Amino acid sequence: MAALIWHPIRRLLFGLPGKPSISFDPARDIPSLADKVILITGGAGDLGKQLAIEYARHGPARIYIADLPCDDGGEAVIKEIRDGAPGCGDIVRFLAIDLSSLESVRKAAAEVTAAEDRLDILVLNAGVVLMKPDVTQDGYEMTWSINFLGHALLTKLLMPTLLQTAASTPEADVRVLAVSSEGHAMAPKGGIFFDKLKTGCSDLTYVQRYAQSKLAIIGYARELAARHPQIKVVSVHPGRILTGLFRRLQKDNLLFKYTAPITPFFCTTVENGVKNHLWVSTAPAADVVSGTYYEPVGITGKESALARDEKLSGRLWEWTEAELARWT
Ligand SMILES: NC(=O)c1ccc[n+]([C@@H]2O[C@H](COP(=O)([O-])OP(=O)(O)OC[C@H]3O[C@@H](n4cnc5c(N)ncnc54)[C@H](OP(=O)(O)O)[C@@H]3O)[C@@H](O)[C@H]2O)c1
């Protein structure tokens, strides 16, 4: 009955369904991940943790849960992942990282490269929506730094290991997936305010600051893919899922607070919310096209015109190279 009422409303609000989603069942379709080393940022968050559980069920060598430092050194999240993937063994490691600090990113990347000689799947999944404008200790807009710049540095520092893995055997299949959002389409006119990225961007709304960072992720993934054909680099939108991100918004923002009772009708489960991540990272190599933005599951062509703008992504690449030069 609820479906009868909500389906038409959903269609009214969010439009007719586009291309059909690819049928994907993680239990059936994920191949063995034996020997693979995986790193997930935001791995202690709702989507990151579920993703780790799904990977752990398929036998990888190691999974790094890269997230903000916590008092128990990650013990609780490691237990949750092990409970979700019984028999996976002692494969999960916690890696403390604060993506708002480039020094913290550098330290975390050094820890990984010291411990591992391969990295097969890198998931740039951590993300925040911040109500108030803020600046990091390195002087960048906070949302930009956590969602985009910290991830760009992490990827650059781990790239030698990713490339080494790709070259290690003819079967090696290295993938980087950057978690964007359909919300990228709400970026301000022009897309990225390059001249304001070293301020709190207080003349943008919180939605625009989030959208600007998520737009950057799509363009950066495409630029990275073009420069490294040996690996696959894609960006994804996970869908709408009631996660920590939403719960924080419901606390901090009146609109989200008052619409909380109906939010579940527009959201899917965490299990569904990681299917696109899982598909792009484990589907047969021939099915996943490097440089592409995918909506769930495996749907292409839904990015905004600004996200397709190669002049903008080229400028973003140059800006990022210049800003990160002293860290690499
Ligand atoms: N949920 C959705 O509907 C939706 C829709 C579109 C896109 N996404 C994207 O999906 C990704 C996963 O988010 P989620 O929905 O799973 O939300 P979540 O549960 O809040 O997970 C995000 C994770 O990122 C961590 N994080 C926050 N700041 C960080 C920092 N400075 N350094 C390192 N890690 C940090 C969070 O840690 P704390 O919890 O300790 O802050 C949390 O563990 C995000 O990129 C988000 O933008 C989600």
The ligand as a Tripos MOL2 file, in Angstrom:
@<TRIPOS>MOLECULE
LIG
   48    52     1     0     0
SMALL
NO_CHARGES

@<TRIPOS>ATOM
      1 N1         24.3020    8.5060    2.4830 N.am      1 LIG1
      2 C1         23.9370    9.0080    1.3260 C.2       1 LIG1
      3 O1         22.7530    9.0990    0.9960 O.2       1 LIG1
      4 C2         24.9800    9.4910    0.3560 C.ar      1 LIG1
      5 C3         24.5620   10.0400   -0.8740 C.ar      1 LIG1
      6 C4         25.5200   10.4760   -1.7750 C.ar      1 LIG1
      7 C5         26.8560   10.3470   -1.4580 C.ar      1 LIG1
      8 N2         27.2350    9.8250   -0.2520 N.ar      1 LIG1
      9 C6         28.6660    9.7160    0.0460 C.3       1 LIG1
     10 O2         28.9490    8.4430    0.5730 O.3       1 LIG1
     11 C7         30.1600    8.5180    1.3320 C.3       1 LIG1
     12 C8         30.0170    7.7200    2.6100 C.3       1 LIG1
     13 O3         29.1740    8.4230    3.4970 O.3       1 LIG1
     14 P1         28.1010    7.7260    4.4510 P.3       1 LIG1
     15 O4         26.7920    8.0220    3.8710 O.co2     1 LIG1
     16 O5         28.4810    6.3290    4.7650 O.co2     1 LIG1
     17 O6         28.2370    8.6520    5.7620 O.3       1 LIG1
     18 P2         28.9320    8.3490    7.1780 P.3       1 LIG1
     19 O7         28.2850    7.1850    7.8310 O.co2     1 LIG1
     20 O8         28.9140    9.6570    7.8910 O.co2     1 LIG1
     21 O9         30.4200    7.9480    6.7910 O.3       1 LIG1
     22 C9         31.4100    8.9160    6.4840 C.3       1 LIG1
     23 C10        32.6870    8.5330    7.1880 C.3       1 LIG1
     24 O10        33.6980    9.5060    6.8830 O.3       1 LIG1
     25 C11        34.3720    9.8060    8.1230 C.3       1 LIG1
     26 N3         35.0300   11.1090    8.1370 N.ar      1 LIG1
     27 C12        34.4690   12.3210    8.4210 C.ar      1 LIG1
     28 N4         35.4190   13.2730    8.4340 N.ar      1 LIG1
     29 C13        36.5920   12.6610    8.1790 C.ar      1 LIG1
     30 C14        37.9380   13.1110    8.1140 C.ar      1 LIG1
     31 N5         38.2590   14.4020    8.3260 N.pl3     1 LIG1
     32 N6         38.9030   12.2130    7.8480 N.ar      1 LIG1
     33 C15        38.6020   10.9050    7.6830 C.ar      1 LIG1
     34 N7         37.3540   10.4050    7.7410 N.ar      1 LIG1
     35 C16        36.3550   11.2820    7.9940 C.ar      1 LIG1
     36 C17        33.2570    9.7730    9.1530 C.3       1 LIG1
     37 O11        33.7880    9.7020   10.4600 O.3       1 LIG1
     38 P3         32.8870   10.2750   11.6950 P.3       1 LIG1
     39 O12        31.6080    9.5050   11.6680 O.co2     1 LIG1
     40 O13        33.7480    9.9910   12.8970 O.co2     1 LIG1
     41 O14        32.6910   11.7290   11.4390 O.co2     1 LIG1
     42 C18        32.5160    8.5220    8.7250 C.3       1 LIG1
     43 O15        33.1060    7.3590    9.2770 O.3       1 LIG1
     44 C19        30.4380   10.0070    1.5190 C.3       1 LIG1
     45 O16        31.4600   10.4080    0.6260 O.3       1 LIG1
     46 C20        29.1390   10.6690    1.1290 C.3       1 LIG1
     47 O17        29.3120   11.9810    0.6360 O.3       1 LIG1
     48 C21        26.3230    9.3900    0.6650 C.ar      1 LIG1
@<TRIPOS>BOND
     1     1     2 1
     2     2     3 2
     3     2     4 1
     4     4     5 ar
     5     4    48 ar
     6     5     6 ar
     7     6     7 ar
     8     7     8 ar
     9     8     9 1
    10     8    48 ar
    11     9    10 1
    12     9    46 1
    13    10    11 1
    14    11    12 1
    15    11    44 1
    16    12    13 1
    17    13    14 1
    18    14    15 2
    19    14    16 1
    20    14    17 1
    21    17    18 1
    22    18    19 2
    23    18    20 1
    24    18    21 1
    25    21    22 1
    26    22    23 1
    27    23    24 1
    28    23    42 1
    29    24    25 1
    30    25    26 1
    31    25    36 1
    32    26    27 ar
    33    26    35 ar
    34    27    28 ar
    35    28    29 ar
    36    29    30 ar
    37    29    35 ar
    38    30    31 1
    39    30    32 ar
    40    32    33 ar
    41    33    34 ar
    42    34    35 ar
    43    36    37 1
    44    36    42 1
    45    37    38 1
    46    38    39 2
    47    38    40 1
    48    38    41 1
    49    42    43 1
    50    44    45 1
    51    44    46 1
    52    46    47 1
@<TRIPOS>SUBSTRUCTURE
     1 LIG1         1 GROUP 0 **** ****
